[in-house]
Amino acid sequence: MNVLNGQHSPNVLGFGDNTVDRFVDRGMDYPGGNCVNVAVYAHRLGVDAGYLGMFGDDELGDFLRTSVADQGVRVDHSPVRPGMTSVSTLHARDGDRTFLGYAASTIGEPLVLDPELLAYAASFALVHSSVYSATEAQLPRLTGAGPLVSFDFSDEDEYRAPAYLDRVCPHVDLALLSCSHLDEAATHAMLADVVGRGAGMALATRGLDGAIAYDGRTTVTVPARPADPSTMSDTMGCGDAFLAGFAVSLLRDGWSQQAPPAPQSLQRALDQGAQAAHLQCFVESAFGCGRPAGDPAQVAR
């Protein structure tokens, strides 16, 4: 954690996935990926941020790396390796986005935290990763090195299986779960299960039904802040924005492994997360920087 004017200044590292989001209805490519998005959103909230992950050496990989760096997020420790960058294909309708397909990266083996990269990651207050990042084997090393760890479990059943949760939860300080498909009782049960398996706290985002956070002692809720579909762009990145707003608020309140958040900090963080998710509805794709699909010469800053 950095120190600025005698005060601790939180910083956030996105560790894992990156991808190109291709909206077929717009004919546009955008930079994205869960861990990229969280780093960019944290920086937009006023904290230092970095991204650690592998970029392909193809033209799309260069587009991604340049776009992330242009947002003020450090990418200097992220290697460029031979292979093709992944592409998620989507379309937006009435403000909502729907995934149509995915072409996986051919870059190769996931990034391993050697001593140099581990020391770099440990210089951040919070390291964020996800089920799409193939970083599960690195989590015990991260938690042993000192930073807080947040992890996005998405909404897919395979990442809610007991064996997977038992592997990951003990190494996670903040678990994010997408629960818009669950009712309130099932959401509470999911949060309790994740915390019971070792996570420090768990946050469930539920779309228009708001969000719930639970740390094993305290449960706090916040309503959603609806956006008019006629004025919003799309819902891309809203969950990532919620997580960034929530985590940055907690860090500014002094959250650390030695200092769990107080109930009032959790409530304030939920409010900040809801606000960040609401504002994200008016951003094109994850964070703009779109260009016509397949046209490397035309990039809109």
N, C-alpha and C positions, 0 to 999 in steps of 0.2 A: 504494500500500500504506500502510495506517495505521501509526502508531507509537504504542505504548502502553507507558508505563513504561520507555522507552528500548529496547524490543524491537519488532521488526517484527511487526505483527499482520495476517495475510493476510485478504483479503476477496475475495468471489466474486460475479460478475455473471452472471445468466442472460440471454441476449440472443436473443430470437426468439419461439418458438411458445407459445401457451397454448390450452387447449381445455377443454371440459366432457366428462368421462367419464361416460357414462350406462350403468349396469349394469341391463339389463332384467330379470335374474333377481331383483334386489333392489328394483327400482322406485326407484332412487336416482341422483341426480346428484352428481358430485364435481368439484372443481377439479383441473386437471392440465395436462399438456404437458411435454415433455422439459426445456425451459429453465426453466420454473417449478419443476419438481420438483428439479432440481439446486440451484437457489438456496435452496429451502426446506430441503433436506437439508443443505446446507453450513451454513445458519444453525443447524440442530438440532445440528450438530457443534461449535458454539461460535464460529463466525466471523461477521463482519458480511457481509450479503448483500443484493443488490439484484436487481430484475428490470426489464429494459428490453424493452418490446414494446408492440404496439397492442392496446387493449381495445375491443370493440364497445360501442356506446351502448345496446344492448338490455339486458334484465333479466339475462340470463345473463352478459353482460360485467361488470355491476355485481357479480354474485355472485362471479365470478372475482377481480376486483380486490380486493374486500373480504376474501375468503378468504386471498389471498396476503399482504395487508397485516397481517391478523390473526396470521399466522405470524411476524411480526417482520421480514419482507422488505420493503425499500424499493421503492415503485412510483411515487414522485413524478415521475420523468422519463418515465413511460409515458403516451403520449397516449390519449385516448378519442376514437374516430372513429365516424361513422355506419356502421351495418352490423350484421349478425347474427354472433354468436359461433359458432365451429365446435363440432360435437358428435361425439364418437366413441361408437359404440354397442358394448357388450360384454356378455359374461356370464362368470361364474366357475363353475367346476366342479372339485371336488376340489382346490381351492386354485389351479388354473391359470386364467388369464383368456384369453378368445378374442375377437378383434375381429370384429364382425359387419358394421359399416358406418361410413361417415364422411360427415357433412354439412359441407362446407367453409364457411369464413368468407366473408362478403361485405363485409369491411371495406375492401378495396381494395389499393392498392400496398403493398409491403413498406416497413418503416421504413428510412429513409436516415439515416446518421450525419452530420448537419450538424456544424459546428465545435463547437457547444455540447454535443451528445450525444457526439461523439467524445472531448471532454475529460472528460466524465463517465465514459464507459467506460474511459478510460485511467487513471482514479483507482483502478481495481481491480487486484489482483494477477493475477487470472485471469478471463477472459471465456469463458463456455461458450455454444456454439450447436449447431445440428444441421441435418440434411438437410431437416427439416420447417419450417425457419424462413425460407427464402428470403433468407439473409444472405450468400450466397457472394460477391457483389460488394463487400460491406463488409469482408471479411476482410483484404485487403491494407492497407486503411487502419488497421484495428485493430493489425495486427502492426507497422506503421510507427509507431504511437503509443506502443508500449511494453509493454502487458500480455501475459502469456501467453494463449494461446488453446487451448481444448479444443473438440473437435467430435465429435458423435455421427454415425457413418456408417450406423447402423441395420444391417439385414441384407438389404436389397433389392438385387437385381442391378444396377439402374440406377445405384446409388450406389457400385458397385464397378467400373464401367466405366473404362478407362484415361483417357479424356478428362476425366471428372469428377474422378478422383483427381488428375490433373495440374493441374487448376484449383484444387483446394482444399488438397492436402497441403502445398505449400510455405509456406502461411500458418498451419499448425497445429502447436502444440507437443505436443499430446496428442490422438491419434485413438482414439476408442472404436469397436469393431466387435463386433456381436453375431454370434457364430460357433457357436452351438449346433447348427447344421445341418451343420457341417464336421467332418471328422475332424482328428486332431492334426496330421498332416502338412500338410493343406490350410490349417489355421489358421496354422501357422508360415510357410507361403508367403505368406499374405495379410498378415501382420504385416511380413514382410520387404519385400513390394511397397510397402506404404504408407510405410514408413520410407525405402525407396529412392527414392520419388517426392517426398520432402522433409519428411515429418512428423518432428518431433523424437523422438517415441516413440509406440508403439501398444499399446493394451490390448485384448485379446480376452476377452469373457465367453462362457462355454460351458455355462451352465446347471449341471446336476449334474456336469459334467466339470471344473468349476473355472474358472480364468482364467490367462491367459498375458500377460506384458508383455515388450516388446522395444524397446530404444533404439538399435539398430544395433551395439551391442557386447555387451550383456548380455541374456540371456533368464532370466526368473524365472517361477515357476509357484506356484499355490496351489490346494489342493483346495476344492471347494464345502463349505459347511456345511449339510447337508440339514435340512429342516424336516418335521415330521410333518404330512401333509396334513390330518389330523383336527383339528389345533390351529391351523393357519395360516389367515390370512384370504384372501389372494390374492397373485399374483406381480406385481401392478401396481407399477411403479417400481423393481423390484429392480436392473435395469441402471443406472438413474439413481443409485440409492443407492450402488451399487458405485463408479461414477465419482466421486461426491462424496467418499466415504470415501477413495478412492485419491488424489485430487487434494489434498484438505485435508491429508492426511498428508504428501505431498510438499512442500506449501507451508510447513508447520510445520518441515520439515527444511531449509528454506532454498532450495528450488527456485526458480530464476529463469532467464531467458534466458542469463545469464552463468554460472550455476552448475547444470549438469545434475545430476540425482540420482545418488548413488553406488549401487552394487548393493545395499547393506544398506538404503538408503532405499527402493529399489524393492520389496524384499521386505517391508519393514514396511508400505508403502503397500498392497501386495496383500492382506496380512493384514487391514488396516483396511477395505479395500473389501469383502472377503468377509464380515467381521463386519457391516458396514452392510447388505449385501444380505440376509444371514440375518435380521436384525432387521426388515427391511422386510416380510418375509413375514407378519408378524403385525399389520401396519397395514392398515386398510381402505382400499382403493384407493390412491392416491398418498400422501396425507397426511391422510386423514379429511376432516372438514368437509363430510360428506355431508348431503343433504336430499332429501325425497321429490321425485321427478322431476316437473317442471312445477308445483311448489308453492313460489313464492318466499317465502311467509310462514313456512315451517318450515325453518330452517337449524340443524343440530346442530353446536355448537361443540366 
